[in-house]
Amino acid sequence: MEDQSSQNHQPVSESNSSDKKISAKKIAGFVVALIVVIIMISFFSKAPESDTSQPLELPKNTDGAVDSEEIVLEYTLGDVAEHSTPEDCWFSIEGVVYDVTGYIESGKHGGGDAILVGCGLDATELFNTRPMGNGTPHSEKARSFLPNFDIGNLVQ
């Protein structure tokens, strides 16, 4: 009987050892997967860096109207001149400063790159005469887009 019991124990012992190896492999796989998930969560949950080159968004009433007591930002021509590239384009028209960087990036300007001539300048005359186009003022439709890009007033 000793032979039978030792034979019975040996396969059981090998089976237990095999089960332990599988369990260790499963645990190792689970740990690796958990680490990957943690890395992905930390990568995708990082807050974006703040972009100080964009204009400050002013608070609005719940009905969407701007408070009459809100602070209106003021810029000099020197301030505007610091934003004179296609990647960072401000200009002023009739005393109002506009950041049209996003509009340029969208490629929606009907005059193509002609808008770039005004970057960093008081573009009132350019807007009113379109010297690179047909020489006529911009349309009322074009004027109606301007408030979307208004970031403040031009001061001396």
Secondary structure, DSSP 8 states (H G I E B T S, - for coil): -HHHHHHHHHHHHHHHHHHHHHHHHHHHHHHHHHHHHHHHHHHHT------TTS-----B-TTS-B-TTS---EE-HHHHHT-EETTEEEEEETTEEEE-HHHHHHT--TTGGGGGGGTTSB-HHHHHH-TTTTSS---HHHHHHGGGGEEEEE--
